[in-house]
Amino acid sequence: MRKILFICFLVAFVFGLNLENDKNATKFNAKDSATLNKILKYSDNNKTLDELLEFVRKNPEKINYELECSYDDRIFSHFILSYKENFDPKYDFDIKRLEKILAFKPDLNYKIDSMTPVDYLLYYLGFLDEEEVIKALKLLIENGVNLNNNFSLVHNYLNYPIDLNKFKTFVFLLDNGANTDGVLREVGGEILLFASSDNGFRMSAKEKKSDELRKFLQSDKFTKFSQEKAKFVKEILKRKKLSQINHDELELFIKVNAYIDNEMMIKILLENGLCDIDKMCEFTVSEAQKHQSNDVLRLFR
């Protein structure tokens, strides 16, 4: 999560899709709260979830009630959070439990503190089998989750599979209508992060690239990383014309890749009509000249 949030601040471009919980959402009464707090304190997650299911069976009308002092949390949240929150080895993710709680038709479009249930599920791509996450996502979609009601700090659910390099999940989300804004920005941020904090290089557009940084940017390690991220760029441009990409987002992506002399990424843009967009080719050449990025400049000769 640290890495995903770092990228958001790194690229410094904020846009808003806000989802507000119901200000008048019903809270559990004192008796129910005491019962639920006791259930949630069990050390055995299996027991917790089984008893939560039993509580909902007896009180189906309370499926969307909010728990006291829990960041607007609801019972459903624990069928996403519990199985990895404490890394309990006694609990294996069981899709059948998810199906059982979904049978009570919970509202899935709410926030838990600053994130949605889908945010948390996608975060767990780093821990769970990708196919299991996709199965769970499919269930949430079938039961009414809105993939474009994402209001958390990452702003777009596609950021998670980009960050965690889960291409199947990325395609699945696209196939199901996820917001496509910000993909180039996220990939650009990932590239900066990989070269800077992940590998210890100081990077500043105001300074000349060091010989060590230039050598790293030509290395097999960096090339492999770029190839992995290029898959996401190519896929989004199959579905969205380059001319439809937000102008500031496209300029940022060009600046990043011109600075690091990433011929591979700039070539993808050229193959998708970069020079058909007013002044974009001139802008790319100017950025490459500024940073003496000869590999990129060769593409324009």
C-alpha positions in Angstrom: 0.0 0.0 0.0 2.9 2.4 0.8 4.1 2.0 -2.7 0.8 2.7 -4.3 0.1 5.8 -2.2 3.7 7.0 -2.8 3.1 7.0 -6.6 0.0 9.1 -6.2 1.9 11.8 -4.4 4.9 11.4 -6.7 3.0 12.3 -9.8 1.1 15.1 -7.9 -2.1 14.9 -10.0 -5.3 14.7 -8.1 -8.8 14.2 -9.5 -12.0 13.4 -7.7 -14.5 10.6 -7.9 -16.1 10.9 -4.5 -18.4 8.4 -2.9 -20.0 9.4 0.4 -21.5 7.0 2.8 -25.1 7.7 3.9 -24.8 10.4 6.5 -27.9 8.8 8.2 -26.7 5.2 8.1 -28.1 3.2 10.9 -25.7 2.1 13.7 -26.1 -1.1 15.7 -27.7 -0.7 19.1 -25.7 -1.3 22.3 -26.8 -4.9 22.6 -25.9 -5.8 19.0 -22.6 -3.9 19.3 -21.6 -5.8 22.3 -22.4 -9.1 20.6 -20.5 -8.2 17.4 -17.5 -6.8 19.3 -17.2 -10.1 21.1 -17.3 -12.0 17.8 -14.7 -9.8 16.2 -12.3 -10.4 19.0 -12.0 -14.1 18.4 -8.5 -15.2 17.5 -9.8 -17.8 15.1 -11.0 -16.0 11.9 -13.0 -19.0 10.9 -15.1 -18.8 14.0 -15.5 -15.0 13.6 -16.9 -15.3 10.1 -19.1 -18.2 10.8 -20.7 -16.4 13.7 -21.1 -13.2 11.7 -22.9 -15.2 9.1 -25.2 -16.6 11.8 -25.9 -13.1 13.1 -26.9 -11.9 9.7 -29.1 -15.0 9.2 -31.0 -14.0 12.3 -30.9 -10.2 11.5 -30.9 -9.9 7.7 -32.3 -6.4 7.8 -29.1 -5.3 9.6 -26.7 -6.3 6.8 -25.9 -2.6 6.0 -25.8 -1.3 9.6 -22.5 0.4 10.6 -20.4 -0.8 13.5 -19.7 1.7 16.2 -16.3 3.3 16.4 -15.0 1.4 13.3 -14.6 3.9 10.5 -18.0 3.3 9.0 -17.3 -0.4 8.8 -19.9 -3.0 8.2 -20.3 -6.8 8.7 -19.5 -7.4 5.0 -16.1 -5.8 5.4 -14.9 -8.7 7.5 -15.4 -11.2 4.7 -12.8 -9.2 2.7 -10.5 -8.0 5.5 -10.3 -10.8 8.0 -8.7 -13.5 6.0 -5.4 -11.6 5.5 -5.6 -8.8 8.0 -3.9 -10.8 10.7 -2.3 -13.3 8.3 -4.0 -16.1 10.2 -2.6 -19.4 8.9 -5.7 -21.2 10.2 -7.8 -19.3 7.7 -7.8 -20.1 4.0 -9.8 -17.8 1.7 -13.1 -19.6 0.9 -15.1 -18.1 -1.9 -18.1 -20.0 -0.6 -18.2 -17.8 2.5 -18.3 -14.7 0.2 -21.2 -16.2 -1.7 -23.0 -16.9 1.6 -22.8 -13.3 2.8 -23.6 -11.9 -0.6 -26.8 -13.9 -0.6 -28.1 -11.3 2.0 -27.6 -8.5 -0.7 -25.3 -6.1 1.1 -24.7 -2.7 -0.3 -21.1 -3.0 -1.7 -20.5 0.7 -2.6 -19.4 2.1 0.7 -16.1 3.1 2.3 -14.1 1.7 5.2 -12.3 4.7 6.5 -10.7 5.9 3.2 -11.1 2.8 1.1 -13.7 0.5 -0.4 -14.1 -3.3 -0.1 -12.8 -3.5 -3.7 -9.7 -1.4 -2.7 -8.9 -4.0 0.0 -9.5 -7.0 -2.2 -7.2 -5.6 -4.9 -4.6 -4.8 -2.3 -4.6 -8.5 -1.4 -3.4 -9.3 -4.9 0.0 -9.1 -3.3 -0.8 -12.0 -1.0 -3.5 -14.1 -2.6 -3.7 -16.2 -5.8 -4.7 -13.9 -8.6 -7.4 -16.3 -9.9 -9.0 -16.2 -6.4 -9.1 -12.4 -6.4 -10.7 -12.4 -9.9 -13.3 -14.9 -8.7 -14.1 -12.7 -5.8 -14.2 -9.5 -8.0 -16.6 -11.3 -10.3 -18.9 -12.1 -7.4 -18.8 -8.4 -6.3 -19.6 -7.2 -9.8 -22.5 -9.6 -10.1 -23.8 -8.3 -6.8 -23.8 -4.6 -7.7 -20.4 -3.2 -7.0 -19.6 -0.1 -9.0 -16.0 -0.2 -10.3 -16.1 3.5 -10.9 -17.2 4.6 -7.5 -13.6 4.6 -6.2 -12.9 7.6 -4.0 -9.8 6.4 -2.2 -6.3 7.9 -2.4 -5.4 5.8 -5.4 -8.4 7.1 -7.4 -8.5 4.2 -9.8 -8.8 0.5 -9.2 -6.5 -0.2 -12.2 -3.6 1.2 -10.2 -3.4 -1.9 -8.0 -2.8 -4.5 -10.8 -0.3 -2.1 -12.4 1.6 -1.7 -9.2 1.5 -5.4 -8.4 2.1 -6.5 -12.0 -1.1 -8.5 -12.2 -2.0 -8.2 -15.9 -5.0 -10.7 -15.8 -6.7 -8.6 -13.1 -6.0 -5.5 -15.1 -7.7 -6.9 -18.2 -10.6 -8.3 -16.1 -11.2 -4.8 -14.6 -11.1 -3.2 -18.1 -13.5 -5.8 -19.5 -15.9 -4.9 -16.7 -15.9 -1.2 -17.3 -13.3 0.1 -14.9 -12.3 3.8 -15.3 -9.4 4.0 -17.7 -8.2 7.5 -16.6 -4.7 7.7 -15.1 -3.1 4.5 -16.5 -0.2 6.3 -18.2 0.3 8.4 -15.1 0.5 5.3 -12.9 2.9 3.5 -15.2 5.1 6.7 -15.3 5.1 6.9 -11.5 6.0 3.2 -11.3 9.0 3.8 -13.5 10.2 6.7 -11.5 9.8 4.8 -8.3 11.6 1.8 -9.6 14.6 3.8 -10.7 14.7 6.1 -7.7 13.7 4.8 -4.3 13.7 1.1 -5.3 17.2 1.2 -6.7 18.7 4.1 -4.9 19.2 6.6 -7.7 18.7 10.4 -7.3 16.5 11.6 -10.1 15.8 15.3 -10.8 14.7 16.8 -14.1 16.7 19.9 -13.2 20.0 17.9 -13.0 22.1 16.1 -15.5 21.7 12.3 -15.2 24.7 10.6 -13.6 26.7 8.1 -15.4 25.6 5.4 -12.9 22.0 6.3 -13.6 22.4 6.2 -17.3 24.1 2.7 -17.0 21.2 1.4 -14.9 18.6 2.7 -17.3 20.4 0.6 -20.0 20.6 -2.5 -17.9 18.7 -5.8 -18.4 17.0 -5.2 -15.0 15.5 -1.9 -16.1 14.6 -3.2 -19.5 12.7 -6.2 -18.1 10.8 -3.9 -15.7 9.9 -1.6 -18.6 8.7 -4.6 -20.7 6.4 -5.7 -17.9 4.9 -2.2 -17.6 4.6 -1.8 -21.3 2.0 -4.5 -21.4 -0.4 -2.3 -19.5 0.2 0.7 -21.8 -0.3 -1.4 -24.9 -3.6 -2.9 -23.5 -5.1 0.5 -22.6 -4.2 1.8 -26.1 -6.1 -1.1 -27.6 -9.2 0.3 -25.9 -8.6 4.0 -25.8 -7.1 6.2 -28.5 -4.0 8.1 -27.5 -5.7 11.3 -28.5 -8.4 10.5 -25.8 -5.8 10.4 -23.0 -5.8 13.5 -20.8 -3.3 16.0 -22.1 -1.6 16.6 -18.8 -1.3 12.9 -18.2 0.2 12.3 -21.6 2.7 15.1 -21.2 3.7 13.7 -17.8 4.2 10.2 -19.3 6.4 11.7 -22.1 8.4 13.8 -19.6 9.2 10.7 -17.5 10.2 8.5 -20.4 12.1 11.2 -22.3 14.0 11.9 -19.1 15.0 8.3 -18.6 15.6 7.7 -22.3 13.0 5.0 -22.5 12.9 4.3 -26.2 10.4 1.4 -25.7 7.6 3.5 -24.2 8.0 6.4 -26.6 7.9 4.0 -29.5 4.6 2.7 -28.3 3.3 6.2 -28.3 4.5 6.8 -31.8 2.9 3.6 -33.0 -0.4 4.9 -31.6 -0.5 8.3 -33.3 1.6 10.5 -31.1 2.6 12.8 -34.0 -1.1 13.1 -35.0 -1.7 15.1 -31.7 -0.9 18.8 -32.0 2.7 19.6 -31.0 3.2 16.3 -29.1 6.1 15.1 -31.3 7.8 18.4 -31.0 7.3 18.4 -27.2 8.8 14.8 -27.0 11.9 15.8 -29.0 12.3 18.9 -26.9 12.2 16.9 -23.6 14.6 14.3 -25.0 17.1 17.0 -26.1 16.9 18.7 -22.7 18.1 15.4 -21.1 20.4 14.2 -23.8 18.3 11.1 -24.3 19.8 9.8 -27.5 17.8 6.5 -27.8 14.6 8.5 -27.8 15.9 11.1 -30.2 16.9 8.3 -32.7 13.2 7.5 -33.1 12.6 10.9 -34.7 15.5 10.9 -37.2 
